Amino acid sequence: MIYLDNAATSFPKPKTVVEAVVRQMETIGGNPGRSEHQGGLAASRIMYDTRQKLARLLGIEDPLRVIFTLNATEALNLAIKGALKPGDHVITTSMEHNSVLRPLETLKKQSIETSLLKADKTGLVSLSDVRQALQPNTKMLVITHCSNVTGSIQPVEEMVKLAREHQLLSLVDASQSTGSIPYHIEKMNPDLLAAPGHKALLGPQGTGFLYMKPGVVLQELKQGGTGSESENLQQPLTVPDRYESGTQNAHGLAGLKAGIEFLLKETVEAVREHEKKHILQLKEGLSSIKGIRLYGPESIDQQGSVILFAIRDLDQTQLNYMLDQLYGVSARAGLHCAPLAHQTIGTFPVGAIRFSPGYFTTKEEIDQALSAVNQLASDF
């Protein structure tokens, strides 16, 4: 199998990630924060260590500002629904994932207004458009760092700076960048940042986090047991306990810790350079195939490890199925849970095929994938 669907979830995982999950399940056990026996204490230490290592990887000064979630979707819902109130106005873009668009659409029922800024054909959003969309009741700017459709890397530092100048909350969806595109939280300076653990952080599915800048307070989405202040029927207000009710995924977090340790050793900068070579190879190879249309930025410096293409005006989902069944190339076709992004670049409603190489993808695998696309394009 040639796996080119890392934008959905990374595969394979480092061996140490698998070993960490198994070790947690087989030899440690325990409910983090709930029990004083050895297993419970060990599970609590794993959670704390994972927070610390993630903070180190991303440049977060206080690890307790990392809120663990089930995935990026839960983190984005907490950030959006926990911050907004009736009458607020939100600025976001046409390149967002449904994990942003659907919560905002739901909040329209609560008289929360949204302005959707349309990106250009390469998937990039203008800073001047953000400025023009400002209203007296604007409360939040929500922006994806790297598009899961085109790989377009938005100028988030400049946008966050603009939001801060106008006293807006800034929320960055870093689902496609965390672990594969270097950034430093303190330099980027967002109020909120969400990401999954199972993509470029190389951890298991069922893991994610929300970073909350010191001073930011959200209304929690759920209440329940936290292992702290158990004598009190009111939800604790301390961070991260306030936002982490219920038993945490200690097995998954053990694996996430191992994934982060792998990245700390290899460095995100090395991952980025490795994946840029893959994208350049794919761009050059796909461009030479007759009948292929490429989408996204021209420069790989503005593009994450995602490349989108279509083979003529054919059924792209059927072609993607054939890539898998006939050639063993695993990719993703369709609308990628981002319909407005496809409307923006002109691939709606048919969609397109997305290749997303990862750190473990090889040059030879890219060559084989290009050969498969060339054969399909020739056959049709």
ZAMARGU-4260 file (C-alpha; in steps of 0.2 Angstrom, whole numbers, plus 5000, padded with zeros to 4 digits):
<rodrens>
0) 5000/5000/5000 | 5006/5018/4996 | 4998/5028/5009 | 4994/5046/5003 | 4980/5051/5015
5) 4990/5058/5030 | 4979/5074/5030 | 4965/5063/5036 | 4976/5053/5048 | 4994/5049/5049
10) 5000/5031/5044 | 5011/5022/5048 | 5014/5028/5066 | 5031/5027/5074 | 5034/5010/5082
15) 5036/5019/5099 | 5018/5026/5098 | 5011/5008/5096 | 5022/5002/5110 | 5017/5016/5122
20) 4998/5013/5119 | 5000/4994/5122 | 5011/4997/5137 | 4998/5009/5145 | 4984/4996/5142
25) 4994/4981/5147 | 5005/4986/5162 | 4999/5003/5168 | 4980/5005/5168 | 4972/5017/5180
30) 4961/5032/5178 | 4971/5048/5178 | 4967/5060/5192 | 4955/5048/5200 | 4965/5035/5210
35) 4980/5036/5222 | 4986/5018/5218 | 5001/5016/5207 | 4992/5014/5190 | 4981/5029/5193
40) 4997/5040/5198 | 5006/5033/5183 | 4991/5038/5171 | 4991/5055/5179 | 5010/5057/5176
45) 5008/5052/5157 | 4995/5066/5155 | 5006/5078/5163 | 5021/5073/5153 | 5011/5074/5137
50) 5006/5092/5141 | 5024/5097/5145 | 5031/5089/5129 | 5017/5097/5118 | 5021/5114/5127
55) 5039/5111/5123 | 5036/5107/5105 | 5025/5121/5101 | 5033/5135/5112 | 5019/5136/5125
60) 5025/5144/5141 | 5012/5136/5153 | 5008/5118/5150 | 4992/5119/5160 | 4985/5130/5146
65) 4984/5114/5135 | 4966/5107/5136 | 4965/5089/5130 | 4950/5085/5119 | 4944/5070/5109
70) 4949/5078/5093 | 4951/5095/5084 | 4932/5096/5081 | 4929/5095/5100 | 4942/5108/5103
75) 4935/5120/5090 | 4917/5118/5097 | 4923/5122/5114 | 4932/5137/5108 | 4918/5144/5097
80) 4903/5139/5108 | 4912/5143/5124 | 4917/5161/5119 | 4902/5168/5109 | 4886/5175/5115
85) 4870/5181/5106 | 4873/5197/5096 | 4892/5193/5093 | 4899/5194/5075 | 4912/5181/5069
90) 4924/5183/5054 | 4930/5167/5046 | 4934/5161/5028 | 4928/5150/5014 | 4943/5138/5017
95) 4937/5132/5033 | 4933/5114/5038 | 4915/5109/5043 | 4922/5108/5061 | 4922/5127/5060
100) 4907/5130/5048 | 4894/5119/5056 | 4896/5126/5074 | 4895/5143/5067 | 4880/5139/5056
105) 4871/5131/5072 | 4875/5147/5082 | 4865/5157/5069 | 4850/5151/5079 | 4856/5161/5094
110) 4858/5177/5084 | 4877/5175/5081 | 4882/5182/5064 | 4896/5176/5053 | 4905/5185/5039
115) 4913/5172/5027 | 4928/5179/5018 | 4931/5172/5001 | 4948/5166/4997 | 4956/5168/4980
120) 4958/5153/4968 | 4974/5147/4976 | 4965/5146/4993 | 4973/5161/5001 | 4964/5175/5011
125) 4968/5193/5010 | 4972/5203/5026 | 4963/5218/5019 | 4947/5208/5017 | 4948/5204/5036
130) 4950/5222/5040 | 4935/5227/5029 | 4924/5214/5037 | 4926/5221/5055 | 4910/5227/5063
135) 4907/5235/5080 | 4901/5219/5087 | 4914/5208/5080 | 4920/5196/5094 | 4931/5183/5085
140) 4942/5179/5070 | 4943/5160/5065 | 4956/5156/5053 | 4963/5139/5047 | 4982/5139/5047
145) 4984/5126/5033 | 4969/5121/5021 | 4965/5103/5021 | 4959/5105/5003 | 4973/5115/4994
150) 4987/5115/5008 | 4986/5134/5007 | 4996/5142/5022 | 4987/5157/5028 | 4997/5172/5035
155) 4990/5168/5053 | 5003/5179/5062 | 4997/5195/5053 | 4979/5190/5055 | 4981/5187/5074
160) 4990/5203/5076 | 4976/5212/5067 | 4963/5204/5078 | 4973/5209/5093 | 4974/5227/5088
165) 4954/5227/5087 | 4952/5217/5103 | 4945/5202/5095 | 4948/5184/5100 | 4958/5174/5088
170) 4955/5156/5085 | 4968/5146/5074 | 4963/5129/5067 | 4980/5121/5066 | 4974/5104/5061
175) 4984/5102/5046 | 5000/5111/5052 | 5003/5105/5070 | 5018/5093/5068 | 5022/5097/5050
180) 5024/5116/5049 | 5035/5124/5062 | 5026/5137/5072 | 5029/5145/5089 | 5013/5149/5100
185) 5021/5163/5109 | 5026/5171/5092 | 5010/5167/5083 | 5001/5174/5099 | 4983/5167/5096
190) 4970/5167/5110 | 4965/5150/5105 | 4972/5136/5094 | 4965/5119/5091 | 4973/5103/5083
195) 4971/5084/5083 | 4984/5072/5090 | 4982/5059/5076 | 4988/5068/5061 | 5006/5076/5060
200) 5008/5074/5079 | 5008/5055/5075 | 4998/5050/5090 | 4982/5039/5090 | 4965/5044/5085
205) 4954/5050/5099 | 4967/5063/5104 | 4967/5082/5102 | 4969/5098/5111 | 4964/5116/5113
210) 4977/5129/5118 | 4970/5144/5128 | 4981/5160/5130 | 4982/5165/5149 | 4968/5177/5153
215) 4955/5169/5141 | 4940/5161/5149 | 4927/5150/5140 | 4911/5143/5146 | 4914/5124/5147
220) 4903/5113/5136 | 4901/5099/5149 | 4901/5097/5167 | 4906/5081/5178 | 4920/5072/5187
225) 4937/5080/5186 | 4946/5071/5200 | 4947/5088/5209 | 4936/5098/5221 | 4925/5082/5222
230) 4916/5090/5238 | 4909/5104/5227 | 4894/5102/5216 | 4899/5116/5205 | 4911/5114/5191
235) 4929/5118/5196 | 4936/5134/5188 | 4954/5129/5188 | 4962/5126/5171 | 4963/5113/5164
240) 4951/5104/5175 | 4936/5115/5171 | 4937/5109/5153 | 4942/5090/5155 | 4927/5082/5163
245) 4926/5063/5162 | 4939/5050/5161 | 4953/5055/5149 | 4960/5044/5135 | 4975/5039/5144
250) 4980/5026/5132 | 4979/5038/5118 | 4988/5051/5127 | 5002/5039/5130 | 5004/5036/5112
255) 5003/5055/5108 | 5017/5058/5121 | 5027/5045/5111 | 5023/5054/5094 | 5028/5071/5101
260) 5044/5063/5108 | 5048/5057/5090 | 5045/5075/5083 | 5056/5083/5097 | 5070/5071/5091
265) 5067/5073/5072 | 5061/5091/5073 | 5046/5098/5064 | 5058/5108/5053 | 5065/5092/5046
270) 5048/5085/5044 | 5043/5101/5034 | 5058/5100/5023 | 5055/5081/5019 | 5037/5084/5015
275) 5041/5099/5004 | 5052/5088/4993 | 5037/5076/4991 | 5025/5091/4986 | 5038/5097/4974
280) 5039/5080/4966 | 5021/5078/4965 | 5018/5095/4957 | 5031/5092/4944 | 5025/5075/4941
285) 5006/5079/4940 | 5009/5094/4929 | 5017/5084/4916 | 5002/5072/4914 | 4990/5076/4901
290) 4972/5080/4907 | 4977/5084/4925 | 4972/5100/4933 | 4981/5106/4949 | 4974/5117/4962
295) 4982/5127/4976 | 4996/5139/4978 | 5010/5140/4965 | 5024/5141/4978 | 5027/5126/4989
300) 5033/5139/5003 | 5014/5143/5004 | 5008/5125/5004 | 5007/5112/5017 | 5009/5093/5013
305) 4993/5093/5003 | 4991/5093/4984 | 4974/5093/4975 | 4971/5088/4957 | 4957/5082/4945
310) 4958/5071/4930 | 4948/5079/4917 | 4930/5081/4920 | 4928/5063/4926 | 4921/5055/4942
315) 4935/5059/4954 | 4928/5048/4968 | 4928/5033/4955 | 4945/5037/4949 | 4951/5037/4967
320) 4943/5020/4970 | 4953/5014/4955 | 4969/5021/4962 | 4966/5010/4977 | 4960/4994/4970
325) 4971/4993/4955 | 4987/5002/4960 | 4987/5001/4980 | 4987/5020/4981 | 4977/5026/4996
330) 4971/5044/4994 | 4955/5054/4997 | 4943/5061/4984 | 4927/5071/4986 | 4924/5087/4996
335) 4935/5084/5011 | 4922/5090/5023 | 4925/5108/5016 | 4912/5112/5003 | 4915/5131/5003
340) 4933/5128/4999 | 4929/5118/4984 | 4916/5131/4979 | 4930/5144/4980 | 4942/5135/4969
345) 4929/5128/4957 | 4928/5110/4961 | 4911/5109/4969 | 4901/5098/4968 | 4911/5085/4961
350) 4927/5087/4971 | 4944/5082/4967 | 4958/5070/4972 | 4969/5074/4987 | 4987/5067/4989
355) 4994/5070/5007 | 5011/5063/5009 | 5019/5061/5027 | 5036/5060/5035 | 5037/5041/5031
360) 5032/5043/5013 | 5047/5039/5001 | 5052/5046/4984 | 5049/5029/4977 | 5031/5028/4983
365) 5028/5045/4975 | 5035/5039/4959 | 5023/5024/4959 | 5008/5035/4963 | 5012/5047/4949
370) 5014/5032/4937 | 4997/5026/4943 | 4989/5043/4939 | 4997/5043/4922 | 4990/5026/4918
375) 4973/5031/4923 | 4973/5048/4914 | 4979/5038/4898 | 4965/5025/4900 | 4952/5038/4901
</rodrens>
